[in-house]
Amino acid sequence: MKRRGLTVPFPARPPPHIEAMFTIRATHDSLADLPRLETARLSIAALRPEDAQDLRRLTDDPAITAAVDFLPTPFTVRDAEDLIRSGARGQDRFLGAWMRGIGAQDADAEPLPAVSGSDLVGVVGTHLRGPGAIEIGYWVGGAARGRGFAFEAVSAIVALLARRFPARIIVAECRPGNVASWGLLQKLGFRDTGEEGHRPGRRLLQRG
């Protein structure tokens, strides 16, 4: 997901009068007031300035910064603060996913490895992309991978966005070779559009 507001040419461009309607509506759309969500194991809410240190600890991982184009390496506290501050405009919003507690873990599951220094296990990013789309992206900390947290968090956010912005399509970009993320997006109802994404080697997927 990209913080800078470039738009992609979707396969069919709407007629001018329809496009104008989308543009007028888009001026009122904002991600700034997305509500807090609770899932079976997670609390999901917009990242706040006081979360910068936890965000840095989670994100300063070469496996994450190499996969997410706009994340610098190393990922510093200043970078975390800038990322959180970007949500003030309402065009972007980064939401943290926190563990709700050990009691929320499945009884039959193996114990979850501790997330060093924080119970922040992942981040879901949202971006108003052009006049008629919302892009989502995500990353999960190493100690929490493989536990279904990405699906749990992203599915909750996607459902929220679909309710809040019914006139917008929801899109994502992914490398076809990233089997885990590609499969997760397909499980969430995303389909390959056949279009190239903004970032090299990525395809544009659309939900619905």
WOHU-V886217 format. One line per field, one symbol per residue. psi: psi as a letter, one per 40 degrees, with the letter a starting at -180 (. if undefined). A space follows every 10 residues. Layout:
psi->???
This chain:
psi->ihdhgiiihi dhhiiddddd dddddddehi edfhiiihad eihhihiide eddddddddg hddddddhde hihihidddd ddddddedde dihhhihihe ideeihdeii hhiihheieh eihhiihhha eeihiiiiih ideeieeedd dddddddddd ddddgdeiih iiiihdegdd dddddddeei iheeiiadih eiihihh.
